[in-house]
Amino acid sequence: MATTEYDIIFDKLADDVFPYLAELRDGGTVNMMMAPSMIVEDFGVDKYLARNLFNAWIDMLNREKQEKK
């Protein structure tokens, strides 16, 4: 649950950034290590927020993978 202004911004951005990252991954033409830089460019956020969004997306994927086991 979002409690700070940062959390609220993060949650709203995640709704847009996570599908964007899934499209990048599924397209197979981008090295995903470049994704945080692309988030900075395409969403106009700083590199720290972009990195946090990317890491949260990776964590989500790992949780989903563990749940399937």
Backbone hydrogen bonds in HBPLUS format (Angstrom, degrees):
<---DONOR---> <-ACCEPTOR-->    atom                        ^
c    i                          cat <-CA-CA->   ^        H-A-AA   ^      H-
h    n   atom  resd res      DA  || num        DHA   H-A  angle D-A-AA Bond
n    s   type  num  typ     dist DA aas  dist angle  dist       angle   num
A0008-ILE N   A0004-THR O   3.01 MM   4  6.35 157.1  2.06 153.3 159.2     1
A0009-ILE N   A0005-GLU O   2.98 MM   4  6.25 166.3  2.00 154.2 157.4     2
A0010-PHE N   A0006-TYR O   2.78 MM   4  5.94 163.3  1.81 153.0 158.6     3
A0011-ASP N   A0007-ASP O   2.85 MM   4  6.01 166.4  1.87 150.7 153.9     4
A0012-LYS N   A0008-ILE O   3.05 MM   4  6.25 162.4  2.08 149.6 154.2     5
A0013-LEU N   A0009-ILE O   2.90 MM   4  6.08 163.7  1.93 154.2 159.1     6
A0014-ALA N   A0010-PHE O   2.80 MM   4  5.97 156.4  1.86 153.1 160.3     7
A0015-ASP N   A0011-ASP O   3.32 MM   4  6.56 144.9  2.45 140.3 147.1     8
A0016-ASP N   A0013-LEU O   2.89 MM   3  5.34 139.3  2.06 110.6 121.9     9
A0017-VAL N   A0013-LEU O   2.70 MM   4  5.85 167.4  1.72 161.5 165.9    10
A0018-PHE N   A0014-ALA O   3.01 MM   4  5.48 166.9  2.02 136.9 141.1    11
A0020-TYR N   A0016-ASP O   3.40 MM   4  6.47 152.7  2.48 137.9 145.7    12
A0021-LEU N   A0017-VAL O   2.82 MM   4  6.10 155.4  1.88 157.4 163.6    13
A0022-ALA N   A0018-PHE O   2.98 MM   4  6.25 154.3  2.05 148.6 155.9    14
A0023-GLU N   A0019-PRO O   2.94 MM   4  6.20 153.1  2.01 146.6 153.3    15
A0024-LEU N   A0020-TYR O   3.01 MM   4  6.34 156.5  2.06 146.9 153.3    16
A0025-ARG N   A0021-LEU O   2.92 MM   4  6.15 167.1  1.94 153.2 156.2    17
A0026-ASP N   A0022-ALA O   2.85 MM   4  5.98 167.1  1.87 150.1 154.3    18
A0027-GLY N   A0023-GLU O   2.88 MM   4  5.92 141.2  2.03 143.1 153.0    19
A0028-GLY N   A0025-ARG O   3.18 MM   3  5.48 137.2  2.37 103.9 114.5    20
A0034-MET N   A0031-ASN O   2.85 MM   3  5.76 167.3  1.86 130.0 134.4    21
A0035-ALA N   A0032-MET O   3.03 MM   3  5.04 159.5  2.08 103.5 110.1    22
A0037-SER N   A0034-MET O   3.11 MM   3  5.53 120.1  2.48 110.1 123.8    23
A0038-MET N   A0034-MET O   3.12 MM   4  6.43 150.3  2.21 149.2 158.3    24
A0038-MET N   A0035-ALA O   2.99 MM   3  4.93 116.1  2.41  96.0 112.5    25
A0039-ILE N   A0035-ALA O   2.83 MM   4  6.13 148.7  1.93 156.7 166.1    26
A0040-VAL N   A0036-PRO O   3.04 MM   4  6.33 157.7  2.09 147.2 152.3    27
A0041-GLU N   A0037-SER O   3.08 MM   4  6.33 162.3  2.11 144.7 149.0    28
A0042-ASP N   A0038-MET O   2.80 MM   4  5.88 170.0  1.81 153.3 156.4    29
A0043-PHE N   A0039-ILE O   2.83 MM   4  5.45 151.4  1.91 144.8 150.4    30
A0044-GLY N   A0040-VAL O   2.97 MM   4  5.15 129.3  2.23 129.2 136.2    31
A0050-ALA N   A0046-ASP O   3.01 MM   4  6.22 162.2  2.04 154.3 160.2    32
A0051-ARG N   A0047-LYS O   2.94 MM   4  5.99 155.0  2.01 137.4 143.8    33
A0052-ASN N   A0048-TYR O   2.97 MM   4  6.19 155.5  2.03 143.6 150.5    34
A0053-LEU N   A0049-LEU O   2.88 MM   4  6.11 155.9  1.94 150.9 157.1    35
A0054-PHE N   A0050-ALA O   2.96 MM   4  6.17 161.1  1.99 148.2 153.5    36
A0055-ASN N   A0051-ARG O   2.88 MM   4  6.07 163.7  1.90 150.2 154.8    37
A0056-ALA N   A0052-ASN O   2.93 MM   4  6.06 152.0  2.01 142.4 150.2    38
A0057-TRP N   A0053-LEU O   2.96 MM   4  6.19 151.4  2.05 146.3 154.0    39
A0058-ILE N   A0054-PHE O   2.96 MM   4  6.28 159.1  2.01 152.0 157.5    40
A0059-ASP N   A0055-ASN O   2.91 MM   4  6.13 158.9  1.95 146.7 152.7    41
A0060-MET N   A0056-ALA O   2.92 MM   4  6.15 152.7  2.00 143.6 150.9    42
A0061-LEU N   A0057-TRP O   2.97 MM   4  6.29 157.7  2.02 150.3 155.9    43
A0062-ASN N   A0058-ILE O   2.92 MM   4  6.22 158.3  1.97 152.2 158.2    44
A0063-ARG N   A0059-ASP O   2.90 MM   4  6.17 156.2  1.96 149.9 156.3    45
A0064-GLU N   A0060-MET O   2.95 MM   4  6.19 161.1  1.99 151.0 156.1    46
A0065-LYS N   A0061-LEU O   2.91 MM   4  6.12 154.4  1.98 147.0 154.4    47
A0066-GLN N   A0062-ASN O   2.96 MM   4  6.19 155.7  2.02 147.0 153.1    48
A0067-GLU N   A0063-ARG O   2.94 MM   4  6.18 151.0  2.03 148.5 156.4    49
A0068-LYS N   A0064-GLU O   3.19 MM   4  6.41 137.1  2.38 140.8 150.7    50
A0069-LYS N   A0066-GLN O   3.21 MM   3  5.37 146.5  2.33 100.6 110.0    51
